[in-house]
Amino acid sequence: MARLVVFTGDPSYSVRKGIIDIDEALPGLAWLVLWHRPRKSIGQLLKNQRTNLRRNGWRWVPYQAGNLLRRLLPSPSPGATSARAPGREYTLQALRARPNLRVVEVDDVHGPAAQDELKRFAPQLGLSLAAPILRASTFAAPARGTLNLHKGKVPEYRGMPPAFWEMWNHESSVGCTVHWVDERLDTGRVMAEATLAVAPASSVRGLQLQLDEVGSALMLQAVRDALAGSAEGNEQPPYTGKAHRKPTLAQVDKLARRERASEAALVANAGGVPAWQRTLRHHLHGGMRLGARLSGSLRAPRVTVLLYHRVSDDVRDNLTVGIAQFDRQMQLLREHCDVLAIEEVLAMREVPASRRPLVAVTFDDGYRDNYDHAVPLLRRHGVPAAFFVSTGIVASDGRFPHDVKRGNPWVPVMDWEQMRRMRRWGFTLGSHTVSHIDMVASPAELVRDELVRSRDDLKRELDVREPILAYPYGGRQHMNAERLQWVREAGYVGCLSAYGGTNLRTVDRFNVLRRGIHWEFSDRAFLVQTLGW
């Protein structure tokens, strides 16, 4: 049994996921997680405050005041979520419950208690995941050494934080590296590396979220090679520059302004809504949100089903939300809503009264970025979701009619293997017909054929036994009583529209109303949508 020790100062979601993914992929491992949790004296805390005040200037005062206020105010308790919610295997509780893994909290990862744990455990390999800078006595304790996950290119972008300095320097890509730990910072032999292209609307946060996923895959690859003894890594090229350090608050603000300007230029070039109009709309939505809260007791029970199409930083259009934006939205759902699986919505006859808004998440079409960007964030936040795919388009790596009509470039779509993984992870897969047809305008023979073929595709490829349909285009004019009867006759258990509205008091399982979400929604406006106003 191979023994692995993890050194960490923050067992965040990405750290937990990295550990569990390795444990699932490489059976027979034993784990020790040394969690560095130092206790700082009042003197150390005051010294840190003085240092940061000198470095950041006046910005440090409101920044720290905001941090203090967040600590004093009660944190919002997560809303209820479906038993079908994905990502439960990555919680801290689930990590601690693994029978082959032990989490030990220490005041100092280099102190006597940690060293005693290392001697008793006698690890073969160490992993540095969000760890403090390790001393030789610690990183050399594992027999084969310690691997570090560094979310940056080496040697040019040693240090921290991920993606920031690459974006600051207008790089066209950001990097991720797994290297052996040695006496200097991020200078060890490289075991695995990858790069991510910077998209037109990329943000530091969006890139960091992507690097979390890339890093987990790279570390799995490096651990597999290290345990097999099949690779020692490659020396880094010579480099005389200094390692990067944490940016000042002024630098963070400057880069954030630059990101907003880049996004605004992208929107303007595409003929989007000017910034002043969006700002006015967001303030109006903020007032609506306040009114909704004040009148919450008067609202009838309702369930709101949200509709997405794409999660990407390649474009800003009415089918797309940004990666960091989607991350915030899923966090807001967990904090302010009770999130349901679409099957739970369909099972309702009467919508139950709820202190929190009842919300479900759905996607249409089957774009590849759903798998690359949306699914990891849904798992991170434990949010269930349903994906309605045009089975002929995903099977042929084809194009959607609306993209062809708009003259959009080809956008990759998901494949069956990716959707099989999504099914295993707890997501719902449903039908969006075969070739994204208009259910009313198309000939009767074609409509009947596509309903049957799409149903059979889902059963054959994904073992979907109770298919749900989200009909393409989703308007009132795109479905009628005759075609809806054919949906029932083909064996579908539900049908979803896309012309807006919320499901008030009751749910019509063959006309589930949905609200479209795209990049123009501020966080406040997004919360208003969840209220069904």
N, C-alpha and C positions, 0 to 999 in steps of 0.2 A: 504494500500500500504506500503510494507516494504521499509525502507529507509537505504541505504548502503553508507558509506563514504569510499573512497579509499585514503590512504596516499601513495604518491609515490614521488621519486626524479627523476624518469626516466620512462616516459610512453612509453617504448620500445614496440616492436612488441609483446613479450610474455606477457607483462602487459596488453596491449590492448586486446589481444586475450582472456586472462583470464577473463577480465571484460565482454566482449561481449558474450563469451560462457555461462557465468552465466546468463546474461540478457536474452539470447535466451532460456535457459533451464528453467528459473524460471520467468514466466510472472508476471507483476504487480509490478516491483521494481522501485524505484526512486534512482538516483545516484548523489552523489557529489564527484568529483575527486579533491583533494587538491594536487596540483603539487608544490612541494618544489623547488624553483629556487632562491637560495641565490645569492646576489651580493657580490663578494669578493673585498676588498680594495687592493691597490697595496702592502701595508704592509703585508697583509695576504698571498698574492700570493708569495711574496719574502720569507716569513717564510716557506711556504710549499716547495719552491724550496730548501732551505737550509736543511730542514729536510730530504727530499728525496735524496739529494746529499750525506748526511752523511750516510744514510741507504743503498743506492744502489751503492755508489762509482762511478767509472769512467763510468759505464754503463748508468748512468742517463743522461750524456751529449749527446751521440748520440741518446738516446731514446727521449729526449725532442726536440732535433734538428729535428728528424723525424716528431714528432708531429707538430712542428711549420711549417715545410715545407708543410705538408698536409693541414694545415689551410690556408697558404698563396696561395697555388696553387688552381685553380678553381676545385671544385668537378665535376666529370663527371656527366652530366645530364642523368637520366635514359632513356634508349632507349624506343621506342614505343613498346607497347605490345598489344596483341589481346583484343578485347572487351570481349572475352570469358575467360580472365585470372582469375584464382581463387584468393581468399584472399583479394579482394578489400574491403570487409566488415571490415577488421582489420586495415585499415589505420587510422592515427590520425584524418584526415578530417572526415572519416566515424564515428569515435567515438564521435567527437564534434557535429556531425549532429543528433545524436540520441535524440529524443524529450524528453526522460525521464532522460537525463543525462546532467550534467553541469560540465565543467572543469574550475577550478579557479586556477590561478597561484599566488603564494604567496612568499614573500621574505623569510619567516620563517614559517614552518608548526606549530611551537609552539607560534608564535607571535600573537598580538592582532587581526590582520585581519583574520587569520585562525581561531582563537577562536570565533570570531563573526560569521563567516560562520557556524561553528559547532553548535553554539547556535540556529541560525535561522533554520538550517536544522533538528536538533534534530534526529540524526541517531540512528537506532536501533542496527546496527552492523558495525564495522569497519574492513577494510582489509588493511593490510600492504603489499604492493607489490613494491619491490625495493625502499623501503623508508629509510630515515635516522633513526637512533636510536630514538625511540619515548619516550617522557617524559610522566609521569603518567597523567598529566593534559590533554594530547592529547589522549593517547590510552584508557583512561577510560571514555572519553566523550560519546561514543556510549553506549546506555542503556545496551546492552549485552556484551560489551567489544570489543576487536579487535583481529582478527586472523592474524597471520603472516605466509607467505609462505617462508619456509627456505629450500633451496635446498642442504640439507646435512643431515646426520644421527645425531640424538641426543641420548644421551648427548655428545658422543665422538667428534662430529664434529660441534660444535657450532662455530659461526663466519663465516668467508669467506675465499676464494671464492668457489663457487660450484665445487665439484669434485676434486679440486686441491690436497688437503691434503690427501684425500683417495688414490689418485693415488700415491702421494709422499710416502705414507706408505705401498704401495703394497697391498691395500685391494682388495678383490675379488668382491666387490660390492660397489656402492655408494647409498646414500639415499636421500629421499625427505620427508619433514615433514610440516604439517600445525599444528601450536600450538597457544594457546592464548598468547598474549603479557602480560608480567608482568614487574617488576622493573629491572630484570636482562636480560642479552642477551641470547635469545633462550632457556629459561629455563621453559616456561609455559607448562601447561597441553596439551598433544598431542591429536588433534582431528582426524588426518588422517596421514598415513605414507605409504611409499612404498620404494622398493629397485630396483636397476638396476644392473644386472651382468656386470662386466668388461670383455669385449671381448678380444681376443688375440691381436687385433690391435687397441684397444680403445685409444682415445686421450682425453685430458681434454676438448677441444672444442667440440668434438663429444658427449661426455657425457653430457656437459652442454646443448647442443641442445636437447638431449633426455629428460633431466630433465625439460626443459621448457614445454614440452608436458605433462609429468607426473604431474608437478606442477599445470597446469591448471585443469586437471581432479581431483586432490586431493582437490583443493580449492573449486571447484563446490560441491564435496561431503561434505566438511566441512561446507560450507555456507548452504546447504540444511538442514543438521542436526542441525546447530545452530539456524536457523530461526524456525525450527520445535520444538526446545527445547528438542530434543530427546537424546542429548549427551552433557556432560560437559568435556569430554576428560579424559585422563589418566595421572597420575603423571609420570614424567620422573624418571628413576632409579637414585640413588645417583651417583654423579661424582665429583671428586675433581680436575680434570684437568682444564687448562685454555682454554678460547675460542681462536680459531685460528684467525690470522690476515692476511692481504694481504701479499703474498710472495714477497721477493726481486727479482729484475731482474736476479740476479745470480741463484736463486732457479728456476725461470721460465725457464732460459736457460738450467739448468741441467736436469730438468724434460723433456723438449723438446728433448734433446739429447737422453735421455733414451727411449722416445717414438719412436724415429727414429730407435734406435738400436733394439727394440722389433719388429718393423715392418720388418726390414731387416732380422732378424732371421727367422721370419715367412715366408718371401719370399724365403730365402735360403733353408729352409726345404721343401718347395714346388717345388724347382727346378726353381725358377724365375730368372729374369734378374739381374745380379750383379749391385750394386749401381754405380760403375764407368761407366758402359755402359749407365745407365739411365742419369747420370750427363752429359756425352758427348752428348747424344741425346737431352737433354734439352737445352744445349747451342746452338746446331745446330738449334733447333726449334726457339730459341730466335732470331737468325740471320734471319731465314726465315720470322719471324713476322715483323722484321724491313723492310726487302725487300718488303713484302706485303704492308706495310703502304706506303713506298716510291712510289710504283707503283700502288697505289690504284686507281688512275684515269684511268689507262689502263685496269683494270679488267672488264670483261664482267659481266653483272648482273647475280646473282646466288642466290640460296637458299640452305642452308645446313641443312639436317635433321640428328640430332644426335640420336644414338641408345644406350640405356642403358639396362641392365638386372637386376642388383642387386645394392642396396645401403646398405652396411653392413660393420661392423668392425670385423666380425667373420673370414673372409678369405681375402686373396689378390690373386686374379686370374684374368683371362682375361674376366670374366663376371661381375666383381665387382668393384665399387668405394667405397671409405671410406665415412663415414657420414660427417665429417668436410670438406673433399675434395669436396663432392657434394654441400655442402653449399657454398663454395667459387666459384664453377663453376656457380651456379645459380646467385650469385652476379655479377660475371663477365659478364654473359649474359645480365643482366639488365643494366650494366654500358656501355657495348661496342656494343651491338647488338639490333636489332629490332626483338622481339620474336613473332612468329606466332603460331596460332593453326594449327593442321594438316589439318583441313578443309579449311583453307585459302590457304595452299599450294596446295591442290588438285584443288581449284577453279582457280588457275593460268593457263593461257595458255602461256603467255610471262612473264618472271620474270621482275618486274619493277626495274629501277635503284634506288639505295639506298645509302645514305651516310654511313650507318652502315651495317654490315653483316646481312642478313636475315637468321634467324635460327628457327628451330622447334625442340621440344624435344619429344622423344618417348621411350617407354619401351616394351620389349618383355617378354613373358612367363607367368608371374602372380605370382611372389614370394611375400610372405607376407611382406618382408622388404620394398617393394614398398609402401605399405600402412603405415607401421610403421615409416619409415624414409624418403622416397622420398616425399610422398604427403605433410607432414607437412612443409618441406623445400620449396617445390614448392609454397605452399600457402603463406609462409613467404615472398618470393621474388616476388610473383605475376606472376609466369611463367606458362603458359598453357602447358599441356602435354597430350599425348595419350598413353594408355596402351592396348597392344594386348595380349589377354589371351587365353590359350588352355582351352576351356570351360569344357571339360571332366575331365581334371586334377584338375582344381580349384574346380569343383563340388564334386570330390571324395577325396580331400585332398591327391592327388597322387604324383607321382614323374615324372620328365622329363627324356626322354630317354638319353639325354646327361649326366645327373647326374648319371644315372645307369651305363652308359658305362664307365665313369671316376671312378666309385667306390666311388663317393661322398656320405656322409651321407645324410639322408633325410632332406630337407629344407622346412619349412612351406610355404604354398601357401595362397593366398587371398581367401576369401569366397564371396558369392554373396551379403551378407549384407554390407560388407565393400565396394564392388564395387558400390552398390546402393548409398552409402554415397558419394563416389567419383563423381558419376554422378551428384548428387545434388550440389556438390561443384564446378562443371563446368569442370570436366575432361572428356576426350573422352575415351570410351571403345570400342575396336575392336576385331577382330578374329585373332587367331594364330592357327587355326584349332581346332579340338576336342582333339586329343591326340598327337599333335606335330609331325605330319607325314612328311615324305619327299614327296613332291607333285609329283615328277617325278618317283621316285623308287617304290612308292606304287601302288597297283592295281587300275585300273580306277574306279571300283565300290566303293572302299574305299574312294578315293579322292572326288568323287561326293557326297557320303554320308556325309563325314565330312564337306564339304563346306555348305551343307544344314543344317545339325544339328547344327553346330556352329552358323550359321546365326540365326536359330530359337531359340537357347539358349539365345543369346544376346537380341533378341526381347522380348522373354517371361520374362526374369529375369530383364532386364535393359531398356526395351522399346527402343532399338536401331533400328531405322527405315532405316537408310542409312549406312549399315555396311561397314567397311574398313577391308581389310585383310593385315596382314604382314605374308608372308609365312615362315614357319619354316626353319631354317638353312640359308636361305637367299642368297645362292650362285647362280651364273648364271646357274649352273648345276641342281639347285633344282626347276627350273620353265622353261616351254617351251610354245610355242604358243598354243598348244592344251589345256593344263591345264589352261592357262590364259583365254582362251575362256570360259572354264567352270566357272571360277571365275566371269566373266561378266554375264553369263547366270544365275548364282545363285543369282544375284542381288547386288553384291558388287559394291561400287562406286569408289573404289581405291585399289591399290595393292602396297605394299612396299617391297623392297628388302633389302639386308644387306651385299652386297659385296663391299661397299665403294663408293667413288665418291661423287660429288656434282651435283646439278641440275642446269646446265648451260644454261642461256638464256630462256629455256622453261622447263615446267614440264610435263612429261608423267605420267598422273595420274594412269596408270596401270604398271608403273615401276619407282616408286619414289625411288631415290637413298638415302642411309643412310650411315653414318659413325659411326662405333662402338667406344665407349668410355669406358675405364677401368682405373684401379688404377695407371698404369704407366705414365699417362699423367700429366706432370707438368702443372702449371697454364699457362705458356707461350705456351706450346705445345697444350693445350686445346684451347687457343685463335686462334692458327694457324688453327686448325680444323674448327673453326667457319667461318674462311675466305674462306674455301673451297679450300685450296692450298694443 
